[in-house]
Amino acid sequence: MRPVEKACITGGSSGIGLAVAGELVRRGADVLLIARDPGRLAEAAEGLKTRGTRPGQIVRTLALDVGDGAAVKALLPPAARAFGDPDLLVNCAGSAYPGYFAEIPDGEFEKALDVHLKGTWYVTRALLDGLVRRRGVLVNVSSIAGLVGVFGYSAYGPAKFGVIGLSEALRSELAPRGVRVAVLCPPDTDTPGFRRENLTKPVETRAVSGNVRALSPEEVARELFAGLGKKKFLIVPGLSGKFAVFMIRRFPGLTRRVMDHQIRRASVMGPSPRGGVEDEG
C-alpha cells in the first residue's frame, strides 16, 4: 500500500476510528475526522495535532451524523473539497444496543441500520469521485458479529452483515476504477463504548463473546494497516479473532453448537441488566 496523504475517517473522535487516525498522523497523513459530537471531535483533533510528524500537517473535523443522508449530501462534499480528495476512506462510525430481541426498541434497530449500513453507503457515495481520482482505498468496518449471528446483537448484527455484503459488491465494482476495498472485522475492542456496553449486555452474550480476547484500538489499527499492506480484503485482527473466523467459515455447524452450549450454561445464571449504549468508533 502506498503512503496515505489524505484520509477521511468517520467515527474518528474515539475508539478504533481515533486509533486509526493516530496511526495515520504518525505516518504523516492529513486527516479529516467525522463524528457527531463537536466537543469530542475538537478534543480528538487537539490530541492528534501534538503527534504530527511534518510541518503543515492538517487535522480537520466535521460534525456530522453519517446516518442522515440529507446532511451527508449537504455537508460532506464541500468539506472534502476544502480538505482535498482522500486516498483513504475509513467508514468506522458505529453504535451498539445489546439486549434481548423482544426488548430492543424498533428505533434502535433502525438506528443501527442508519449508522452502520446507510452511513457507509452515504459517505462512500459522497466521497467516491475523489477516491476514484486518487485511485484510493476504501475500508468499511464491520465486525466478527457481521460474520456470525451473536446472541444479544439482533439489531447490531444485521447491520454489520450488511456492511460486509456492501463491501463485497463494491470490491468487484470499484476495482476496474482503481479503488481497492477492504472490510475490517474486529473482535471486541476495549473502547469507551465497549466498556459501557458490558454493563448492560445479556449474560449469554458475555459467555459467547468471552471466547475472543478483547483488543486495544491501537492493536486493531496496526493490524488494519498490516492487512492493507498485504492487500487483504477481509482483515481480522488478533489471533483469537482469526481462529474464530476460521471456525465460523470452515465449521459453521460446530461453531453454532459450541455457542448454543455456552448460551445454555450462561442462562442458568439469570438475566443481566437490560438497556443499551451508543458510541462511535
BELLIN-V458200 format. One record per run of one state. SS is the DSSP state (H for helix, E for strand, - for the rest). FROM is the first residue (numbers start at 1). LEN is the number of residues. If there is no record, write none. Layout:
((SS/FROM/LEN) (SS/FROM/LEN))
This chain:
((-/1/5) (E/6/5) (-/11/4) (H/15/12) (-/27/3) (E/30/6) (-/36/2) (H/38/12) (-/50/9) (E/59/5) (-/64/5) (H/69/15) (-/84/4) (E/88/4) (-/92/9) (H/101/3) (-/104/2) (H/106/29) (-/135/2) (E/137/5) (-/142/2) (H/144/3) (-/147/9) (H/156/20) (-/176/4) (E/180/5) (-/185/4) (E/189/1) (-/190/2) (H/192/6) (-/198/5) (H/203/7) (-/210/5) (E/215/1) (-/216/1) (H/217/13) (-/230/4) (E/234/2) (-/236/3) (H/239/12) (-/251/1) (H/252/16) (-/268/14))
